[in-house]
Amino acid sequence: MYVCSCFGITEDQVKKHADGGACTPRQIASACKAGTDCGGCVRRIQALLGRGECPRRDLVEGRTAPAGAPAGAPVTLGGAPGAGLSDAA
């Protein structure tokens, strides 16, 4: 069944990209353009991706949690926690 009629993208194609590591509609769009024209398929793409954890999401977005941090803890991107840009050496 077609998900994106603008670009002729099927459910199977979206699932294949998801299996390859695409976790968000934006990542699906980067892979095959689905959702980039009229946008009518974005909700269907979201439904196909589900709401589960994406094991690659942190890797794709360049985030890593500190060792021993509890699940869902805020992630600090470089520098000491609470350090502002003016604090950088």
MODELLER restraints for C-alpha pairs under 7 A, 6 or more apart:
rsr = mdl.restraints
at = mdl.atoms
rsr.add(forms.Gaussian(group=physical.xy_distance, feature=features.Distance(at['CA:1:A'], at['CA:10:A']), mean=5.56, stdev=0.5))
rsr.add(forms.Gaussian(group=physical.xy_distance, feature=features.Distance(at['CA:1:A'], at['CA:11:A']), mean=5.97, stdev=0.5))
rsr.add(forms.Gaussian(group=physical.xy_distance, feature=features.Distance(at['CA:2:A'], at['CA:8:A']), mean=6.45, stdev=0.5))
rsr.add(forms.Gaussian(group=physical.xy_distance, feature=features.Distance(at['CA:2:A'], at['CA:9:A']), mean=5.76, stdev=0.5))
rsr.add(forms.Gaussian(group=physical.xy_distance, feature=features.Distance(at['CA:2:A'], at['CA:10:A']), mean=4.14, stdev=0.5))
rsr.add(forms.Gaussian(group=physical.xy_distance, feature=features.Distance(at['CA:2:A'], at['CA:11:A']), mean=6.11, stdev=0.5))
rsr.add(forms.Gaussian(group=physical.xy_distance, feature=features.Distance(at['CA:3:A'], at['CA:9:A']), mean=5.80, stdev=0.5))
rsr.add(forms.Gaussian(group=physical.xy_distance, feature=features.Distance(at['CA:3:A'], at['CA:10:A']), mean=5.15, stdev=0.5))
rsr.add(forms.Gaussian(group=physical.xy_distance, feature=features.Distance(at['CA:3:A'], at['CA:11:A']), mean=5.70, stdev=0.5))
rsr.add(forms.Gaussian(group=physical.xy_distance, feature=features.Distance(at['CA:3:A'], at['CA:41:A']), mean=5.96, stdev=0.5))
rsr.add(forms.Gaussian(group=physical.xy_distance, feature=features.Distance(at['CA:3:A'], at['CA:44:A']), mean=6.79, stdev=0.5))
rsr.add(forms.Gaussian(group=physical.xy_distance, feature=features.Distance(at['CA:4:A'], at['CA:10:A']), mean=6.79, stdev=0.5))
rsr.add(forms.Gaussian(group=physical.xy_distance, feature=features.Distance(at['CA:4:A'], at['CA:34:A']), mean=5.65, stdev=0.5))
rsr.add(forms.Gaussian(group=physical.xy_distance, feature=features.Distance(at['CA:4:A'], at['CA:35:A']), mean=6.78, stdev=0.5))
rsr.add(forms.Gaussian(group=physical.xy_distance, feature=features.Distance(at['CA:4:A'], at['CA:41:A']), mean=5.52, stdev=0.5))
rsr.add(forms.Gaussian(group=physical.xy_distance, feature=features.Distance(at['CA:6:A'], at['CA:37:A']), mean=6.74, stdev=0.5))
rsr.add(forms.Gaussian(group=physical.xy_distance, feature=features.Distance(at['CA:7:A'], at['CA:34:A']), mean=6.42, stdev=0.5))
rsr.add(forms.Gaussian(group=physical.xy_distance, feature=features.Distance(at['CA:9:A'], at['CA:34:A']), mean=6.46, stdev=0.5))
rsr.add(forms.Gaussian(group=physical.xy_distance, feature=features.Distance(at['CA:14:A'], at['CA:28:A']), mean=6.83, stdev=0.5))
rsr.add(forms.Gaussian(group=physical.xy_distance, feature=features.Distance(at['CA:17:A'], at['CA:28:A']), mean=6.57, stdev=0.5))
rsr.add(forms.Gaussian(group=physical.xy_distance, feature=features.Distance(at['CA:18:A'], at['CA:49:A']), mean=6.92, stdev=0.5))
rsr.add(forms.Gaussian(group=physical.xy_distance, feature=features.Distance(at['CA:21:A'], at['CA:56:A']), mean=6.32, stdev=0.5))
rsr.add(forms.Gaussian(group=physical.xy_distance, feature=features.Distance(at['CA:22:A'], at['CA:28:A']), mean=5.81, stdev=0.5))
rsr.add(forms.Gaussian(group=physical.xy_distance, feature=features.Distance(at['CA:23:A'], at['CA:49:A']), mean=6.67, stdev=0.5))
rsr.add(forms.Gaussian(group=physical.xy_distance, feature=features.Distance(at['CA:23:A'], at['CA:54:A']), mean=5.99, stdev=0.5))
rsr.add(forms.Gaussian(group=physical.xy_distance, feature=features.Distance(at['CA:23:A'], at['CA:57:A']), mean=6.48, stdev=0.5))
rsr.add(forms.Gaussian(group=physical.xy_distance, feature=features.Distance(at['CA:25:A'], at['CA:42:A']), mean=6.48, stdev=0.5))
rsr.add(forms.Gaussian(group=physical.xy_distance, feature=features.Distance(at['CA:25:A'], at['CA:45:A']), mean=6.13, stdev=0.5))
rsr.add(forms.Gaussian(group=physical.xy_distance, feature=features.Distance(at['CA:25:A'], at['CA:46:A']), mean=6.18, stdev=0.5))
rsr.add(forms.Gaussian(group=physical.xy_distance, feature=features.Distance(at['CA:28:A'], at['CA:34:A']), mean=6.65, stdev=0.5))
rsr.add(forms.Gaussian(group=physical.xy_distance, feature=features.Distance(at['CA:29:A'], at['CA:35:A']), mean=5.90, stdev=0.5))
rsr.add(forms.Gaussian(group=physical.xy_distance, feature=features.Distance(at['CA:29:A'], at['CA:36:A']), mean=6.32, stdev=0.5))
rsr.add(forms.Gaussian(group=physical.xy_distance, feature=features.Distance(at['CA:35:A'], at['CA:41:A']), mean=5.64, stdev=0.5))
rsr.add(forms.Gaussian(group=physical.xy_distance, feature=features.Distance(at['CA:35:A'], at['CA:42:A']), mean=5.31, stdev=0.5))
rsr.add(forms.Gaussian(group=physical.xy_distance, feature=features.Distance(at['CA:58:A'], at['CA:64:A']), mean=6.08, stdev=0.5))
rsr.add(forms.Gaussian(group=physical.xy_distance, feature=features.Distance(at['CA:63:A'], at['CA:75:A']), mean=6.97, stdev=0.5))
rsr.add(forms.Gaussian(group=physical.xy_distance, feature=features.Distance(at['CA:63:A'], at['CA:77:A']), mean=6.73, stdev=0.5))
rsr.add(forms.Gaussian(group=physical.xy_distance, feature=features.Distance(at['CA:64:A'], at['CA:75:A']), mean=6.80, stdev=0.5))
rsr.add(forms.Gaussian(group=physical.xy_distance, feature=features.Distance(at['CA:65:A'], at['CA:75:A']), mean=5.50, stdev=0.5))
